[in-house]
Amino acid sequence: IRVICHDLTDATKRLLKNEEIDFAIAQDIHWQGYRPLTLLRDYIRKGILPDSSADPSSIDIICSENIDRFASV
């Protein structure tokens, strides 16, 4: 059994470091909430289709072995 959670909070970081949870799926909530609205606005107002190759959104899977890369998150 593996324990997986979402969002990288201070509590999640602590649980990952203590190996109480196995993985965390971190998301850029601000970008994922903001980007769809701006894309829709641009399409409705200007007829501009989104450029899918320029989409910077990412989903990171974090575990105790790579948590140090995400220490500032």
Distance bins in CASP14 RR format, pairs under 12 A and 6 or more apart:
PFRMAT RR
TARGET T0000
AUTHOR 0000-0000-0000
RMODE 2
METHOD distances of the structure
MODEL  1
1 21 0 0 0 0 0 1 0 0 0 0 0
1 22 0 0 0 0 1 0 0 0 0 0 0
2 19 0 0 0 0 0 1 0 0 0 0 0
2 20 0 0 0 0 0 1 0 0 0 0 0
2 21 0 0 0 0 1 0 0 0 0 0 0
2 22 1 0 1 0 0 0 0 0 0 0 0
2 23 1 0 0 1 0 0 0 0 0 0 0
2 24 0 0 0 0 0 1 0 0 0 0 0
2 61 0 0 0 0 0 1 0 0 0 0 0
2 63 0 0 0 0 1 0 0 0 0 0 0
3 12 0 0 0 0 0 1 0 0 0 0 0
3 15 0 0 0 0 1 0 0 0 0 0 0
3 16 0 0 0 0 0 1 0 0 0 0 0
3 18 0 0 0 0 0 1 0 0 0 0 0
3 19 0 0 0 0 1 0 0 0 0 0 0
3 20 1 0 0 1 0 0 0 0 0 0 0
3 21 1 0 1 0 0 0 0 0 0 0 0
3 22 1 0 1 0 0 0 0 0 0 0 0
3 23 1 0 0 1 0 0 0 0 0 0 0
3 24 0 0 0 0 1 0 0 0 0 0 0
3 25 0 0 0 0 0 1 0 0 0 0 0
3 63 0 0 0 0 0 1 0 0 0 0 0
3 64 0 0 0 0 0 1 0 0 0 0 0
4 12 0 0 0 0 0 1 0 0 0 0 0
4 15 0 0 0 0 0 1 0 0 0 0 0
4 16 0 0 0 0 0 1 0 0 0 0 0
4 21 1 0 0 1 0 0 0 0 0 0 0
4 22 1 0 0 1 0 0 0 0 0 0 0
4 23 1 0 1 0 0 0 0 0 0 0 0
4 24 1 0 0 1 0 0 0 0 0 0 0
4 25 1 0 0 1 0 0 0 0 0 0 0
4 26 0 0 0 0 0 1 0 0 0 0 0
4 61 0 0 0 0 1 0 0 0 0 0 0
4 62 0 0 0 0 0 1 0 0 0 0 0
4 63 0 0 0 0 1 0 0 0 0 0 0
5 11 0 0 0 0 1 0 0 0 0 0 0
5 12 1 0 1 0 0 0 0 0 0 0 0
5 13 0 0 0 0 0 1 0 0 0 0 0
5 14 0 0 0 0 0 1 0 0 0 0 0
5 15 1 0 0 1 0 0 0 0 0 0 0
5 16 0 0 0 0 1 0 0 0 0 0 0
5 20 0 0 0 0 0 1 0 0 0 0 0
5 21 1 0 1 0 0 0 0 0 0 0 0
5 22 0 0 0 0 1 0 0 0 0 0 0
5 23 1 0 0 1 0 0 0 0 0 0 0
5 24 1 0 1 0 0 0 0 0 0 0 0
5 25 1 0 0 1 0 0 0 0 0 0 0
5 26 0 0 0 0 1 0 0 0 0 0 0
5 27 0 0 0 0 0 1 0 0 0 0 0
5 61 0 0 0 0 0 1 0 0 0 0 0
5 62 0 0 0 0 1 0 0 0 0 0 0
5 63 0 0 0 0 0 1 0 0 0 0 0
6 12 0 0 0 0 1 0 0 0 0 0 0
6 21 0 0 0 0 0 1 0 0 0 0 0
6 23 0 0 0 0 1 0 0 0 0 0 0
6 24 1 0 0 1 0 0 0 0 0 0 0
6 25 1 0 1 0 0 0 0 0 0 0 0
6 26 1 0 0 1 0 0 0 0 0 0 0
6 27 1 0 0 1 0 0 0 0 0 0 0
6 29 0 0 0 0 1 0 0 0 0 0 0
6 32 0 0 0 0 0 1 0 0 0 0 0
6 59 0 0 0 0 1 0 0 0 0 0 0
6 60 0 0 0 0 0 1 0 0 0 0 0
6 61 0 0 0 0 0 1 0 0 0 0 0
6 62 0 0 0 0 0 1 0 0 0 0 0
7 13 0 0 0 0 0 1 0 0 0 0 0
7 15 0 0 0 0 0 1 0 0 0 0 0
7 16 0 0 0 0 0 1 0 0 0 0 0
7 21 0 0 0 0 0 1 0 0 0 0 0
7 24 1 0 0 1 0 0 0 0 0 0 0
7 25 1 0 0 1 0 0 0 0 0 0 0
7 26 1 0 0 1 0 0 0 0 0 0 0
7 27 1 0 0 1 0 0 0 0 0 0 0
7 28 0 0 0 0 0 1 0 0 0 0 0
7 29 1 0 0 1 0 0 0 0 0 0 0
7 32 0 0 0 0 0 1 0 0 0 0 0
7 59 0 0 0 0 0 1 0 0 0 0 0
7 60 0 0 0 0 0 1 0 0 0 0 0
7 62 0 0 0 0 0 1 0 0 0 0 0
7 70 0 0 0 0 0 1 0 0 0 0 0
7 73 0 0 0 0 1 0 0 0 0 0 0
8 14 0 0 0 0 0 1 0 0 0 0 0
8 15 0 0 0 0 0 1 0 0 0 0 0
8 16 0 0 0 0 1 0 0 0 0 0 0
8 17 0 0 0 0 0 1 0 0 0 0 0
8 21 0 0 0 0 0 1 0 0 0 0 0
8 23 0 0 0 0 0 1 0 0 0 0 0
8 24 1 0 1 0 0 0 0 0 0 0 0
8 25 0 0 0 0 1 0 0 0 0 0 0
8 26 1 0 1 0 0 0 0 0 0 0 0
8 27 0 0 0 0 1 0 0 0 0 0 0
8 28 0 0 0 0 0 1 0 0 0 0 0
8 29 0 0 0 0 0 1 0 0 0 0 0
8 59 0 0 0 0 0 1 0 0 0 0 0
8 60 1 0 0 1 0 0 0 0 0 0 0
8 61 0 0 0 0 0 1 0 0 0 0 0
8 62 1 0 0 1 0 0 0 0 0 0 0
8 63 0 0 0 0 0 1 0 0 0 0 0
8 66 0 0 0 0 0 1 0 0 0 0 0
8 67 0 0 0 0 1 0 0 0 0 0 0
8 69 0 0 0 0 0 1 0 0 0 0 0
8 70 1 0 0 1 0 0 0 0 0 0 0
8 71 0 0 0 0 1 0 0 0 0 0 0
8 72 0 0 0 0 0 1 0 0 0 0 0
8 73 1 0 1 0 0 0 0 0 0 0 0
9 15 0 0 0 0 1 0 0 0 0 0 0
9 16 0 0 0 0 0 1 0 0 0 0 0
9 21 0 0 0 0 0 1 0 0 0 0 0
9 24 0 0 0 0 1 0 0 0 0 0 0
9 26 0 0 0 0 1 0 0 0 0 0 0
9 29 0 0 0 0 0 1 0 0 0 0 0
9 62 0 0 0 0 0 1 0 0 0 0 0
9 70 0 0 0 0 0 1 0 0 0 0 0
9 73 0 0 0 0 1 0 0 0 0 0 0
10 16 0 0 0 0 0 1 0 0 0 0 0
10 17 0 0 0 0 0 1 0 0 0 0 0
10 24 0 0 0 0 0 1 0 0 0 0 0
10 67 0 0 0 0 0 1 0 0 0 0 0
10 70 0 0 0 0 0 1 0 0 0 0 0
10 71 0 0 0 0 0 1 0 0 0 0 0
10 73 0 0 0 0 0 1 0 0 0 0 0
11 17 0 0 0 0 0 1 0 0 0 0 0
11 18 0 0 0 0 0 1 0 0 0 0 0
11 20 0 0 0 0 0 1 0 0 0 0 0
11 21 0 0 0 0 1 0 0 0 0 0 0
11 24 0 0 0 0 0 1 0 0 0 0 0
12 18 0 0 0 0 0 1 0 0 0 0 0
12 20 0 0 0 0 1 0 0 0 0 0 0
12 21 1 0 0 1 0 0 0 0 0 0 0
12 22 0 0 0 0 0 1 0 0 0 0 0
12 23 0 0 0 0 0 1 0 0 0 0 0
12 24 1 0 1 0 0 0 0 0 0 0 0
12 25 0 0 0 0 1 0 0 0 0 0 0
12 26 0 0 0 0 1 0 0 0 0 0 0
12 62 0 0 0 0 1 0 0 0 0 0 0
12 63 0 0 0 0 0 1 0 0 0 0 0
12 64 0 0 0 0 0 1 0 0 0 0 0
12 67 0 0 0 0 1 0 0 0 0 0 0
12 70 0 0 0 0 1 0 0 0 0 0 0
12 73 0 0 0 0 1 0 0 0 0 0 0
13 20 0 0 0 0 0 1 0 0 0 0 0
13 21 0 0 0 0 0 1 0 0 0 0 0
13 24 0 0 0 0 1 0 0 0 0 0 0
13 26 0 0 0 0 0 1 0 0 0 0 0
13 62 0 0 0 0 1 0 0 0 0 0 0
13 63 0 0 0 0 0 1 0 0 0 0 0
13 64 0 0 0 0 0 1 0 0 0 0 0
13 66 0 0 0 0 0 1 0 0 0 0 0
13 67 1 0 0 1 0 0 0 0 0 0 0
13 68 0 0 0 0 0 1 0 0 0 0 0
13 69 0 0 0 0 0 1 0 0 0 0 0
13 70 1 0 0 1 0 0 0 0 0 0 0
13 71 1 0 0 1 0 0 0 0 0 0 0
13 72 0 0 0 0 0 1 0 0 0 0 0
13 73 0 0 0 0 1 0 0 0 0 0 0
14 20 0 0 0 0 1 0 0 0 0 0 0
14 21 0 0 0 0 1 0 0 0 0 0 0
14 24 0 0 0 0 0 1 0 0 0 0 0
14 64 0 0 0 0 0 1 0 0 0 0 0
14 67 0 0 0 0 1 0 0 0 0 0 0
15 21 1 0 1 0 0 0 0 0 0 0 0
15 22 0 0 0 0 1 0 0 0 0 0 0
15 23 0 0 0 0 0 1 0 0 0 0 0
15 24 0 0 0 0 1 0 0 0 0 0 0
15 62 0 0 0 0 0 1 0 0 0 0 0
15 63 0 0 0 0 0 1 0 0 0 0 0
15 64 0 0 0 0 1 0 0 0 0 0 0
15 67 0 0 0 0 0 1 0 0 0 0 0
16 22 0 0 0 0 1 0 0 0 0 0 0
16 23 0 0 0 0 1 0 0 0 0 0 0
16 24 1 0 1 0 0 0 0 0 0 0 0
16 25 0 0 0 0 0 1 0 0 0 0 0
16 26 0 0 0 0 0 1 0 0 0 0 0
16 61 0 0 0 0 0 1 0 0 0 0 0
16 62 1 0 0 1 0 0 0 0 0 0 0
16 63 1 0 0 1 0 0 0 0 0 0 0
16 64 1 0 1 0 0 0 0 0 0 0 0
16 65 0 0 0 0 1 0 0 0 0 0 0
16 66 0 0 0 0 1 0 0 0 0 0 0
16 67 1 0 1 0 0 0 0 0 0 0 0
16 68 0 0 0 0 0 1 0 0 0 0 0
16 69 0 0 0 0 0 1 0 0 0 0 0
16 70 0 0 0 0 1 0 0 0 0 0 0
16 71 0 0 0 0 0 1 0 0 0 0 0
16 73 0 0 0 0 0 1 0 0 0 0 0
17 24 0 0 0 0 0 1 0 0 0 0 0
17 62 0 0 0 0 0 1 0 0 0 0 0
17 63 0 0 0 0 0 1 0 0 0 0 0
17 64 1 0 0 1 0 0 0 0 0 0 0
17 65 0 0 0 0 0 1 0 0 0 0 0
17 66 0 0 0 0 0 1 0 0 0 0 0
17 67 1 0 1 0 0 0 0 0 0 0 0
17 68 0 0 0 0 1 0 0 0 0 0 0
17 70 0 0 0 0 0 1 0 0 0 0 0
17 71 0 0 0 0 0 1 0 0 0 0 0
18 64 0 0 0 0 1 0 0 0 0 0 0
18 67 0 0 0 0 0 1 0 0 0 0 0
19 63 0 0 0 0 1 0 0 0 0 0 0
19 64 1 0 1 0 0 0 0 0 0 0 0
19 65 0 0 0 0 0 1 0 0 0 0 0
19 67 0 0 0 0 0 1 0 0 0 0 0
20 64 0 0 0 0 1 0 0 0 0 0 0
21 62 0 0 0 0 1 0 0 0 0 0 0
21 63 0 0 0 0 1 0 0 0 0 0 0
21 64 0 0 0 0 1 0 0 0 0 0 0
21 67 0 0 0 0 0 1 0 0 0 0 0
22 61 0 0 0 0 0 1 0 0 0 0 0
22 62 0 0 0 0 0 1 0 0 0 0 0
22 63 1 0 0 1 0 0 0 0 0 0 0
22 64 0 0 0 0 1 0 0 0 0 0 0
22 65 0 0 0 0 0 1 0 0 0 0 0
22 67 0 0 0 0 0 1 0 0 0 0 0
23 59 0 0 0 0 0 1 0 0 0 0 0
23 60 0 0 0 0 0 1 0 0 0 0 0
23 61 1 0 1 0 0 0 0 0 0 0 0
23 62 1 0 0 1 0 0 0 0 0 0 0
23 63 1 0 1 0 0 0 0 0 0 0 0
23 64 0 0 0 0 1 0 0 0 0 0 0
23 65 0 0 0 0 0 1 0 0 0 0 0
23 66 0 0 0 0 0 1 0 0 0 0 0
23 67 0 0 0 0 0 1 0 0 0 0 0
24 59 0 0 0 0 0 1 0 0 0 0 0
24 60 0 0 0 0 1 0 0 0 0 0 0
24 61 1 0 0 1 0 0 0 0 0 0 0
24 62 1 0 1 0 0 0 0 0 0 0 0
24 63 1 0 0 1 0 0 0 0 0 0 0
24 64 0 0 0 0 1 0 0 0 0 0 0
24 66 0 0 0 0 0 1 0 0 0 0 0
24 67 0 0 0 0 1 0 0 0 0 0 0
24 70 0 0 0 0 1 0 0 0 0 0 0
24 73 0 0 0 0 1 0 0 0 0 0 0
25 58 0 0 0 0 0 1 0 0 0 0 0
25 59 1 0 0 1 0 0 0 0 0 0 0
25 60 1 0 0 1 0 0 0 0 0 0 0
25 61 1 0 1 0 0 0 0 0 0 0 0
25 62 1 0 0 1 0 0 0 0 0 0 0
25 63 0 0 0 0 0 1 0 0 0 0 0
25 70 0 0 0 0 0 1 0 0 0 0 0
26 32 0 0 0 0 0 1 0 0 0 0 0
26 57 0 0 0 0 0 1 0 0 0 0 0
26 58 0 0 0 0 1 0 0 0 0 0 0
26 59 1 0 0 1 0 0 0 0 0 0 0
26 60 1 0 1 0 0 0 0 0 0 0 0
26 61 1 0 0 1 0 0 0 0 0 0 0
26 62 1 0 1 0 0 0 0 0 0 0 0
26 63 0 0 0 0 0 1 0 0 0 0 0
26 66 0 0 0 0 0 1 0 0 0 0 0
26 67 0 0 0 0 0 1 0 0 0 0 0
26 69 0 0 0 0 0 1 0 0 0 0 0
26 70 1 0 0 1 0 0 0 0 0 0 0
26 72 0 0 0 0 0 1 0 0 0 0 0
26 73 1 0 0 1 0 0 0 0 0 0 0
27 33 0 0 0 0 1 0 0 0 0 0 0
27 57 0 0 0 0 1 0 0 0 0 0 0
27 58 0 0 0 0 1 0 0 0 0 0 0
27 59 1 0 1 0 0 0 0 0 0 0 0
27 60 0 0 0 0 1 0 0 0 0 0 0
27 61 0 0 0 0 0 1 0 0 0 0 0
27 62 0 0 0 0 0 1 0 0 0 0 0
27 73 0 0 0 0 0 1 0 0 0 0 0
28 34 0 0 0 0 1 0 0 0 0 0 0
28 35 0 0 0 0 1 0 0 0 0 0 0
28 55 0 0 0 0 0 1 0 0 0 0 0
28 56 0 0 0 0 1 0 0 0 0 0 0
28 57 1 0 0 1 0 0 0 0 0 0 0
28 58 1 0 0 1 0 0 0 0 0 0 0
28 59 0 0 0 0 1 0 0 0 0 0 0
28 60 0 0 0 0 1 0 0 0 0 0 0
28 73 0 0 0 0 1 0 0 0 0 0 0
29 35 0 0 0 0 0 1 0 0 0 0 0
29 57 0 0 0 0 0 1 0 0 0 0 0
29 59 0 0 0 0 0 1 0 0 0 0 0
29 73 0 0 0 0 0 1 0 0 0 0 0
30 36 0 0 0 0 0 1 0 0 0 0 0
30 37 0 0 0 0 0 1 0 0 0 0 0
30 57 0 0 0 0 0 1 0 0 0 0 0
31 37 0 0 0 0 0 1 0 0 0 0 0
31 38 0 0 0 0 0 1 0 0 0 0 0
31 39 0 0 0 0 0 1 0 0 0 0 0
31 55 0 0 0 0 1 0 0 0 0 0 0
31 56 1 0 0 1 0 0 0 0 0 0 0
31 57 1 0 1 0 0 0 0 0 0 0 0
31 58 0 0 0 0 1 0 0 0 0 0 0
31 59 0 0 0 0 0 1 0 0 0 0 0
32 38 0 0 0 0 0 1 0 0 0 0 0
32 39 0 0 0 0 0 1 0 0 0 0 0
32 55 0 0 0 0 0 1 0 0 0 0 0
32 56 0 0 0 0 0 1 0 0 0 0 0
32 57 1 0 1 0 0 0 0 0 0 0 0
32 58 0 0 0 0 1 0 0 0 0 0 0
32 59 0 0 0 0 1 0 0 0 0 0 0
33 39 0 0 0 0 0 1 0 0 0 0 0
33 40 0 0 0 0 0 1 0 0 0 0 0
33 57 0 0 0 0 1 0 0 0 0 0 0
34 40 0 0 0 0 0 1 0 0 0 0 0
34 41 0 0 0 0 0 1 0 0 0 0 0
34 56 0 0 0 0 0 1 0 0 0 0 0
34 57 0 0 0 0 0 1 0 0 0 0 0
35 41 0 0 0 0 0 1 0 0 0 0 0
35 42 0 0 0 0 0 1 0 0 0 0 0
35 50 0 0 0 0 1 0 0 0 0 0 0
35 51 0 0 0 0 0 1 0 0 0 0 0
35 52 0 0 0 0 0 1 0 0 0 0 0
35 54 0 0 0 0 0 1 0 0 0 0 0
35 55 1 0 0 1 0 0 0 0 0 0 0
35 56 0 0 0 0 1 0 0 0 0 0 0
35 57 1 0 0 1 0 0 0 0 0 0 0
35 58 0 0 0 0 0 1 0 0 0 0 0
36 42 0 0 0 0 0 1 0 0 0 0 0
36 43 0 0 0 0 0 1 0 0 0 0 0
36 50 0 0 0 0 1 0 0 0 0 0 0
36 55 0 0 0 0 0 1 0 0 0 0 0
36 57 0 0 0 0 1 0 0 0 0 0 0
37 43 0 0 0 0 0 1 0 0 0 0 0
37 44 0 0 0 0 0 1 0 0 0 0 0
37 45 0 0 0 0 0 1 0 0 0 0 0
37 50 0 0 0 0 0 1 0 0 0 0 0
38 44 0 0 0 0 0 1 0 0 0 0 0
38 45 0 0 0 0 0 1 0 0 0 0 0
38 46 0 0 0 0 0 1 0 0 0 0 0
38 48 0 0 0 0 0 1 0 0 0 0 0
38 50 0 0 0 0 1 0 0 0 0 0 0
38 55 0 0 0 0 0 1 0 0 0 0 0
39 45 0 0 0 0 0 1 0 0 0 0 0
39 46 0 0 0 0 0 1 0 0 0 0 0
39 47 0 0 0 0 0 1 0 0 0 0 0
39 48 0 0 0 0 1 0 0 0 0 0 0
39 49 0 0 0 0 1 0 0 0 0 0 0
39 50 1 0 1 0 0 0 0 0 0 0 0
39 51 0 0 0 0 1 0 0 0 0 0 0
39 52 0 0 0 0 0 1 0 0 0 0 0
39 54 0 0 0 0 0 1 0 0 0 0 0
39 55 0 0 0 0 1 0 0 0 0 0 0
39 57 0 0 0 0 0 1 0 0 0 0 0
40 46 0 0 0 0 0 1 0 0 0 0 0
40 47 0 0 0 0 0 1 0 0 0 0 0
40 48 0 0 0 0 0 1 0 0 0 0 0
40 49 0 0 0 0 0 1 0 0 0 0 0
40 50 0 0 0 0 1 0 0 0 0 0 0
41 47 0 0 0 0 0 1 0 0 0 0 0
41 48 0 0 0 0 1 0 0 0 0 0 0
41 50 0 0 0 0 0 1 0 0 0 0 0
42 48 1 0 1 0 0 0 0 0 0 0 0
42 49 0 0 0 0 1 0 0 0 0 0 0
42 50 1 0 0 1 0 0 0 0 0 0 0
42 51 0 0 0 0 0 1 0 0 0 0 0
43 49 1 0 0 1 0 0 0 0 0 0 0
43 50 1 0 0 1 0 0 0 0 0 0 0
43 51 0 0 0 0 0 1 0 0 0 0 0
50 57 0 0 0 0 0 1 0 0 0 0 0
58 70 0 0 0 0 0 1 0 0 0 0 0
58 73 0 0 0 0 0 1 0 0 0 0 0
60 66 0 0 0 0 1 0 0 0 0 0 0
60 67 0 0 0 0 0 1 0 0 0 0 0
60 69 0 0 0 0 1 0 0 0 0 0 0
60 70 1 0 0 1 0 0 0 0 0 0 0
60 73 0 0 0 0 1 0 0 0 0 0 0
61 67 0 0 0 0 0 1 0 0 0 0 0
61 69 0 0 0 0 0 1 0 0 0 0 0
61 70 0 0 0 0 0 1 0 0 0 0 0
62 68 0 0 0 0 1 0 0 0 0 0 0
62 69 0 0 0 0 1 0 0 0 0 0 0
62 70 1 0 1 0 0 0 0 0 0 0 0
62 71 0 0 0 0 0 1 0 0 0 0 0
62 73 0 0 0 0 1 0 0 0 0 0 0
63 69 0 0 0 0 0 1 0 0 0 0 0
63 70 0 0 0 0 0 1 0 0 0 0 0
64 70 0 0 0 0 0 1 0 0 0 0 0
66 73 0 0 0 0 0 1 0 0 0 0 0
67 73 0 0 0 0 1 0 0 0 0 0 0
END
